[in-house]
Amino acid sequence: MEPIQPKRYRFTGHERVFHNASAIETLPEVLGLFGYQRVFVVCSRTIRRKTTWIDRLQARLGNLIVGITDDVGEHSPLSNVLNAARQARDAHADVIVSIGGGSVMDMCKAMQLCISENTYDRDSLLKLQFVLSQDGTEMLTTSQAPAAIRQIAIPTTLATSEWTPVSTPIDDETRLKARFVVPDGSPQAILYDPDLLQQTPVRLLWSTGIRGLDHAINTACSSSPHPFASLLAEKAIALYVDHLPNLSDVTSTDSFIQCQLATWYTGMGQMSVPHGFSHWMVHIIGPYGGVAHSDAACVLMLAQAKWLEGWVTPQHARLRAAIGQPDKPFHAILHGLLERLSMPTTLDDLGLTRTQVDAMIGPALKHPMVTRNNVRPIETEADLRAVLELAWRA
């Protein structure tokens, strides 16, 4: 008789989630709830320089804000992380408030690690990268320091970074992604503000929504699924497919609310199961190809759906039913959504050449996760080239 394999659910430590909230009006209540009095703000340049939102927040919080930076950058370079961590330390901040997308929240998590470990140089920080569990399915922290500071997140995109303790800033020197699991790195509180979300360019909302959708699909089609995580993922996938196209209409307030709800459903399950190729190959194509994570996710999500056709038949059937298109191949549903959103469907659409992609094969094979936990194995160079070939054609 085979031993029973337990299903593992990983709760990532959020204490409060505010949905359909005015972040400017709700944040003072949240700060008071946790007793915070010295706020260091990390935000996107777009929010700070092209809207009045940060000015309004500063007027509301006044002297509670002890520092602010929008020097984040795409993929949150380690040099920016270290600089901001020193600023927050020198300002004696007792909480970090992030206002932005994945790069902003990733930067804040890595800042937390710097402050908790009292580590403010590149080499020492890189020694704290995560290790894998014995079975290779779970990422484990190597930090032993208790959290010295937490993050409150106000997301402006839809890729679900606010739901994990994982931070993957880019190393300026190697252009490779660092990989951290930060103790208490998941935000202590999340404030979902649909009015703020409406100020994000629609193309960015679509691409990050596809990244969130890719997370949900990887959860539902995991090599080691969890029933609770799968249930949430199926609901999230239906919401993304139904509501992402409506985000081009800023008067469609309910679709902004529903897409933020989809990120919540996705996030509540995604850390509990291992994700496959499309989730991790983004970390190669992004920095090596100079491509935004979310754009790469569009192409890799579609290629993975083709690669898994016939290997995850029950899972795809449930997803097709949840979407309301039970008779259409799953990859065709995804292709139709991407076309409707005018998002990339091939590596060629990303502006990549075959020479560039060939140069990514070696780093992808060396990455600790790209060739792990794939329902249909991707273990060899031939496997990797085969699935990437699906990404060259729509």
Backbone torsions as a table, in degrees:
resi	resn	phi	psi	omega
1	MET	NA	127.1	-178.8
2	GLU	-70.4	142.5	178.3
3	PRO	-65.5	147.4	177.6
4	ILE	-71.1	130.6	177.0
5	GLN	-96.4	111.3	-177.1
6	PRO	-68.2	147.6	173.2
7	LYS	-89.3	132.6	-172.5
8	ARG	-110.8	124.1	173.9
9	TYR	-109.4	131.8	-176.8
10	ARG	-112.0	108.6	174.4
11	PHE	-82.5	130.5	-169.7
12	THR	-98.2	7.3	163.3
13	GLY	96.1	13.7	176.1
14	HIS	-69.9	141.5	-179.9
15	GLU	-105.1	-27.3	178.7
16	ARG	-145.9	140.4	171.2
17	VAL	-131.1	125.1	178.8
18	PHE	-111.1	119.0	-176.4
19	HIS	-109.3	142.0	-178.9
20	ASN	55.2	50.5	-175.5
21	ALA	-115.2	155.1	166.0
22	SER	-85.4	110.5	-174.6
23	ALA	-63.2	-39.1	-178.9
24	ILE	-63.5	-38.6	-179.9
25	GLU	-80.0	-29.2	-175.1
26	THR	-87.3	-30.0	-175.2
27	LEU	-57.5	-44.4	178.3
28	PRO	-57.1	-38.2	177.3
29	GLU	-62.4	-41.8	-179.1
30	VAL	-67.3	-44.0	178.4
31	LEU	-59.8	-42.6	178.2
32	GLY	-65.4	-36.8	-179.9
33	LEU	-58.1	-40.4	-177.7
34	PHE	-98.0	-1.1	177.1
35	GLY	78.0	23.8	-179.1
36	TYR	-83.4	140.7	-177.1
37	GLN	-133.4	-5.7	-178.2
38	ARG	-135.0	101.4	-170.4
39	VAL	-101.7	127.2	170.9
40	PHE	-107.1	121.5	-174.7
41	VAL	-99.1	130.8	171.0
42	VAL	-118.7	123.6	-175.4
43	CYS	-139.5	167.2	176.3
44	SER	-77.3	153.0	178.2
45	ARG	-64.2	-35.6	-179.2
46	THR	-61.0	-47.3	-179.5
47	ILE	-63.4	-40.6	-175.1
48	ARG	-75.8	-38.3	-168.8
49	ARG	-103.6	-15.8	-176.8
50	LYS	-118.2	2.5	174.6
51	THR	-136.4	170.8	176.9
52	THR	-98.1	9.0	-170.7
53	TRP	-62.0	-45.3	-178.5
54	ILE	-67.0	-37.3	175.9
55	ASP	-59.9	-42.5	179.1
56	ARG	-65.7	-38.6	178.4
57	LEU	-65.4	-42.6	178.9
58	GLN	-63.1	-38.3	177.7
59	ALA	-64.9	-35.3	-178.2
60	ARG	-74.9	-40.0	-175.4
61	LEU	-91.8	-24.9	178.0
62	GLY	57.8	-128.2	-174.7
63	ASN	-72.0	-5.0	175.0
64	LEU	-65.0	-27.0	178.9
65	ILE	-83.0	119.2	-178.6
66	VAL	-107.3	-3.3	178.4
67	GLY	-175.1	155.8	179.7
68	ILE	-153.1	139.9	174.7
69	THR	-142.0	144.0	169.0
70	ASP	-119.2	15.3	179.5
71	ASP	-84.9	76.3	-175.9
72	VAL	-106.1	-65.1	178.7
73	GLY	87.0	155.7	-179.2
74	GLU	-63.3	133.9	-177.9
75	HIS	65.0	13.4	177.2
76	SER	43.4	76.5	179.5
77	PRO	-54.5	145.7	-177.6
78	LEU	-58.2	-35.4	-179.9
79	SER	-61.2	-38.0	177.7
80	ASN	-70.3	-38.4	176.7
81	VAL	-58.1	-50.0	-176.2
82	LEU	-64.5	-41.3	178.9
83	ASN	-62.6	-45.3	-178.6
84	ALA	-68.1	-35.7	178.2
85	ALA	-63.2	-40.3	177.4
86	ARG	-65.2	-40.7	178.5
87	GLN	-61.4	-45.0	-179.8
88	ALA	-64.9	-39.5	177.3
89	ARG	-62.7	-48.3	-176.4
90	ASP	-67.0	-25.9	178.1
91	ALA	-84.4	-2.9	-178.3
92	HIS	56.9	39.7	178.2
93	ALA	-64.8	144.5	174.8
94	ASP	-109.9	-0.2	175.2
95	VAL	-159.5	149.0	173.6
96	ILE	-108.5	130.0	174.3
97	VAL	-109.9	119.6	179.3
98	SER	-99.6	135.7	177.3
99	ILE	-132.8	99.7	-176.8
100	GLY	162.2	-160.2	-178.0
101	GLY	-99.3	-153.4	-173.1
102	GLY	-61.5	-40.2	-179.4
103	SER	-63.4	-39.8	179.1
104	VAL	-64.9	-48.3	-178.0
105	MET	-68.3	-37.3	175.7
106	ASP	-60.3	-42.9	179.7
107	MET	-61.2	-42.0	-178.9
108	CYS	-65.0	-38.6	177.8
109	LYS	-62.5	-44.8	179.1
110	ALA	-66.9	-35.0	173.8
111	MET	-60.2	-43.0	177.8
112	GLN	-57.1	-42.7	-179.7
113	LEU	-63.6	-43.1	178.2
114	CYS	-57.9	-48.1	-175.1
115	ILE	-69.0	-41.6	-178.9
116	SER	-66.5	-38.9	-178.4
117	GLU	-89.5	-4.1	-175.8
118	ASN	54.0	47.4	-175.8
119	THR	-124.3	119.3	-173.9
120	TYR	-131.1	24.9	174.4
121	ASP	-130.5	153.6	-172.5
122	ARG	-57.7	-51.5	-172.8
123	ASP	-62.4	-42.4	-179.8
124	SER	-66.8	-38.7	-179.3
125	LEU	-65.8	-41.5	-177.5
126	LEU	-65.8	-19.9	176.7
127	LYS	-70.8	-10.8	-175.5
128	LEU	-99.0	17.2	179.8
129	GLN	-67.4	154.3	-172.7
130	PHE	-68.7	160.3	170.8
131	VAL	-117.7	165.1	180.0
132	LEU	-95.8	150.0	172.3
133	SER	-63.2	165.7	-175.5
134	GLN	-57.8	-35.7	-179.9
135	ASP	-87.5	0.6	174.9
136	GLY	76.7	13.1	-175.7
137	THR	-105.4	-11.4	-174.3
138	GLU	-132.0	139.4	177.3
139	MET	-90.0	130.2	-175.6
140	LEU	-121.0	141.6	179.4
141	THR	-72.7	151.7	171.6
142	THR	-107.6	-0.6	178.5
143	SER	-80.8	135.9	179.0
144	GLN	-108.5	-2.4	-176.4
145	ALA	-83.0	137.8	173.4
146	PRO	-66.1	151.6	-178.1
147	ALA	-62.5	125.3	179.1
148	ALA	-94.6	-14.7	-179.0
149	ILE	-155.8	148.3	179.9
150	ARG	-117.9	171.4	179.9
151	GLN	-117.9	140.4	166.6
152	ILE	-111.7	125.3	-171.8
153	ALA	-107.0	134.9	171.7
154	ILE	-121.9	91.4	-172.8
155	PRO	-73.1	143.9	176.0
156	THR	-117.7	6.5	175.9
157	THR	-135.3	-169.1	-168.4
158	LEU	-128.0	21.3	-172.5
159	ALA	-89.4	-4.3	172.2
160	THR	80.3	16.6	178.3
161	SER	-57.9	-28.1	-178.5
162	GLU	-67.2	-6.5	-175.7
163	TRP	-105.2	8.9	-180.0
164	THR	-133.6	157.3	172.6
165	PRO	-89.9	8.9	-175.4
166	VAL	-88.5	135.1	176.8
167	SER	-128.7	131.9	-178.2
168	THR	-129.8	62.8	176.5
169	PRO	-67.4	157.6	-178.2
170	ILE	-90.4	138.0	176.0
171	ASP	-78.9	118.2	-177.7
172	ASP	-57.1	-34.1	-172.8
173	GLU	-78.8	-39.8	-175.2
174	THR	-103.8	-14.6	-173.2
175	ARG	64.1	16.2	175.0
176	LEU	-95.2	153.7	176.7
177	LYS	-77.8	126.8	166.8
178	ALA	-75.6	157.8	-173.9
179	ARG	-135.4	106.2	-178.3
180	PHE	-119.4	142.2	163.1
181	VAL	-112.5	115.5	-169.8
182	VAL	-97.6	123.8	175.5
183	PRO	-56.1	127.9	-174.9
184	ASP	54.4	34.2	-179.0
185	GLY	-78.7	-23.4	173.7
186	SER	-66.8	139.7	-177.0
187	PRO	-55.6	141.7	177.2
188	GLN	-65.8	-33.1	177.6
189	ALA	-144.3	149.0	175.9
190	ILE	-124.3	134.9	176.5
191	LEU	-117.9	110.4	178.4
192	TYR	-93.7	112.1	-177.4
193	ASP	-115.7	104.2	-178.1
194	PRO	-65.4	-29.5	177.9
195	ASP	-66.3	-39.8	176.0
196	LEU	-66.6	-40.5	179.4
197	LEU	-58.6	-34.5	-178.8
198	GLN	-67.0	-13.9	177.8
199	GLN	-87.4	-6.9	177.0
200	THR	-80.1	136.1	177.8
201	PRO	-54.6	136.4	-171.6
202	VAL	-62.1	-33.7	-180.0
203	ARG	-63.9	-36.9	176.5
204	LEU	-69.7	-38.2	175.7
205	LEU	-61.0	-43.5	179.9
206	TRP	-63.3	-47.5	-175.8
207	SER	-67.2	-41.6	179.0
208	THR	-72.2	-29.7	173.2
209	GLY	-63.4	-37.3	175.8
210	ILE	-66.7	-36.7	175.9
211	ARG	-63.2	-42.0	174.8
212	GLY	-62.1	-41.8	177.3
213	LEU	-60.7	-41.7	177.7
214	ASP	-60.8	-40.9	176.0
215	HIS	-60.0	-44.6	-178.5
216	ALA	-65.1	-40.7	179.4
217	ILE	-65.1	-42.4	177.5
218	ASN	-62.1	-33.4	177.4
219	THR	-69.1	-45.4	-178.0
220	ALA	-70.1	-28.1	-176.9
221	CYS	-112.0	31.4	-177.1
222	SER	-69.1	154.5	174.4
223	SER	-70.1	-18.2	177.8
224	SER	-139.4	73.8	-171.0
225	PRO	-71.5	158.4	174.3
226	HIS	-121.6	132.6	-173.2
227	PRO	-60.4	-38.0	179.3
228	PHE	-67.7	-45.7	179.7
229	ALA	-62.8	-40.5	-179.7
230	SER	-65.1	-40.7	179.5
231	LEU	-60.8	-45.8	178.4
232	LEU	-65.1	-40.9	-178.7
233	ALA	-63.6	-41.5	179.9
234	GLU	-61.7	-40.9	177.7
235	LYS	-65.4	-42.7	-179.8
236	ALA	-62.1	-42.7	-178.3
237	ILE	-61.2	-43.5	178.5
238	ALA	-62.5	-40.8	179.6
239	LEU	-66.2	-44.4	178.0
240	TYR	-58.7	-49.5	-176.5
241	VAL	-63.2	-39.7	-178.4
242	ASP	-71.5	-37.5	-166.0
243	HIS	-109.3	-20.9	179.1
244	LEU	-56.1	-44.0	-178.4
245	PRO	-60.6	-24.2	-176.1
246	ASN	-80.8	-7.2	-175.3
247	LEU	-72.0	-9.0	174.7
248	SER	-72.9	-13.2	179.1
249	ASP	-107.0	104.2	-175.1
250	VAL	-67.4	-12.4	176.9
251	THR	-84.5	-8.1	-179.6
252	SER	-84.9	64.7	-173.3
253	THR	-57.4	-37.6	-177.4
254	ASP	-62.6	-34.2	179.7
255	SER	-68.0	-34.8	174.5
256	PHE	-64.0	-42.1	178.3
257	ILE	-63.8	-44.7	-177.3
258	GLN	-68.1	-35.1	177.4
259	CYS	-68.2	-37.3	174.5
260	GLN	-65.9	-35.8	175.4
261	LEU	-64.7	-37.1	178.0
262	ALA	-61.7	-38.6	177.8
263	THR	-65.6	-34.2	177.7
264	TRP	-65.1	-50.0	178.3
265	TYR	-56.9	-45.4	-179.1
266	THR	-62.4	-49.1	-174.8
267	GLY	-63.0	-32.8	-177.6
268	MET	-65.5	-15.8	-177.9
269	GLY	-120.7	-17.3	-165.8
270	GLN	-69.0	-25.6	179.1
271	MET	-81.7	-5.9	-174.7
272	SER	-90.7	-10.4	-178.0
273	VAL	-136.6	151.4	177.3
274	PRO	-72.5	141.3	176.6
275	HIS	-99.9	159.0	-174.5
276	GLY	-102.1	-157.9	-169.2
277	PHE	-51.0	-50.0	-172.1
278	SER	-63.3	-33.4	178.6
279	HIS	-63.9	-43.3	-169.6
280	TRP	-91.5	-30.3	-179.1
281	MET	-65.5	-24.0	172.9
282	VAL	-53.8	-36.1	-177.1
283	HIS	-72.1	-13.2	174.1
284	ILE	-94.9	-52.4	-176.6
285	ILE	-63.5	-37.7	-178.3
286	GLY	-56.4	-66.5	-176.6
287	PRO	-70.8	-35.9	-178.0
288	TYR	-74.0	-34.0	-177.4
289	GLY	-99.0	-2.8	-176.5
290	GLY	63.6	38.7	-175.4
291	VAL	-115.0	139.6	176.0
292	ALA	-61.6	139.8	179.5
293	HIS	-50.1	-46.9	-172.9
294	SER	-68.9	-33.8	176.0
295	ASP	-67.5	-42.5	176.9
296	ALA	-61.7	-36.2	-179.7
297	ALA	-61.5	-36.0	179.1
298	CYS	-56.1	-50.1	-174.7
299	VAL	-70.7	-44.3	-176.5
300	LEU	-71.7	-35.4	175.4
301	MET	-58.4	-44.4	-179.5
302	LEU	-67.2	-44.0	179.0
303	ALA	-62.7	-40.1	179.8
304	GLN	-65.8	-38.8	178.6
305	ALA	-60.8	-39.1	176.3
306	LYS	-67.2	-42.8	-178.4
307	TRP	-61.2	-35.2	-175.6
308	LEU	-91.1	-3.2	-179.9
309	GLU	-55.6	124.5	-178.4
310	GLY	89.3	-11.4	-179.9
311	TRP	-101.9	-22.1	179.9
312	VAL	-130.1	47.1	-173.3
313	THR	-56.6	-47.7	179.5
314	PRO	-63.6	-38.9	-179.2
315	GLN	-65.6	-46.9	179.2
316	HIS	-63.3	-35.7	178.8
317	ALA	-63.5	-42.1	178.4
318	ARG	-65.0	-38.8	-179.3
319	LEU	-69.2	-40.9	177.5
320	ARG	-61.7	-39.6	179.0
321	ALA	-67.1	-41.4	180.0
322	ALA	-63.1	-35.6	-179.8
323	ILE	-77.1	-22.6	-178.5
324	GLY	90.5	21.3	176.8
325	GLN	-130.4	66.4	-170.7
326	PRO	-67.7	-19.5	-173.6
327	ASP	-102.6	5.3	-176.3
328	LYS	-107.9	136.1	177.3
329	PRO	-55.2	142.8	-174.8
330	PHE	-60.6	-42.5	-179.7
331	HIS	-63.8	-30.1	177.9
332	ALA	-70.0	-35.9	175.7
333	ILE	-61.9	-45.0	-179.9
334	LEU	-65.6	-41.7	179.0
335	HIS	-61.4	-42.7	178.4
336	GLY	-61.6	-40.0	178.0
337	LEU	-64.3	-46.3	-179.2
338	LEU	-61.9	-41.6	177.6
339	GLU	-63.7	-40.7	-179.7
340	ARG	-62.6	-33.1	-179.2
341	LEU	-90.8	-0.3	-176.8
342	SER	57.2	41.0	178.7
343	MET	-100.1	158.3	-178.0
344	PRO	-65.3	145.3	177.6
345	THR	-122.1	-9.9	-178.6
346	THR	-135.0	161.9	175.5
347	LEU	-63.1	-31.9	176.5
348	ASP	-62.9	-38.8	177.2
349	ASP	-61.4	-26.7	179.2
350	LEU	-80.4	-3.2	-179.8
351	GLY	81.6	17.0	-178.4
352	LEU	-90.7	151.0	174.0
353	THR	-105.6	162.5	177.8
354	ARG	-64.1	-31.4	176.6
355	THR	-63.4	-43.5	177.9
356	GLN	-62.2	-44.6	-178.0
357	VAL	-68.7	-36.6	176.0
358	ASP	-58.0	-37.9	-179.4
359	ALA	-69.5	-14.8	179.4
360	MET	-88.1	-13.4	-175.5
361	ILE	-61.1	-48.7	-179.2
362	GLY	-59.9	-52.9	177.4
363	PRO	-58.5	-35.8	179.3
364	ALA	-65.8	-40.0	179.1
365	LEU	-69.0	-27.5	179.2
366	LYS	-84.8	-17.0	-179.1
367	HIS	-64.2	139.5	-175.0
368	PRO	-69.3	-12.7	-172.9
369	MET	-121.8	-23.3	-173.7
370	VAL	-56.6	-41.6	-175.9
371	THR	-98.5	13.4	177.5
372	ARG	-107.0	154.9	165.6
373	ASN	60.4	35.7	174.9
374	ASN	-102.2	126.3	-178.2
375	VAL	-57.2	-47.6	168.6
376	ARG	-95.2	117.1	-168.5
377	PRO	-55.7	139.1	169.1
378	ILE	-129.6	91.4	-170.7
379	GLU	-121.7	-28.7	-174.0
380	THR	-113.8	171.2	175.6
381	GLU	-60.1	-38.5	179.6
382	ALA	-64.0	-41.2	177.4
383	ASP	-60.8	-46.4	-176.8
384	LEU	-63.8	-42.3	178.5
385	ARG	-66.3	-34.4	-179.3
386	ALA	-66.2	-43.6	-179.6
387	VAL	-73.1	-34.1	177.3
388	LEU	-69.2	-29.4	176.6
389	GLU	-62.0	-32.9	176.2
390	LEU	-66.8	-21.7	-179.5
391	ALA	-86.0	-5.1	177.4
392	TRP	-86.9	-17.1	-178.3
393	ARG	-128.9	144.5	-177.6
394	ALA	-73.6	NA	NA
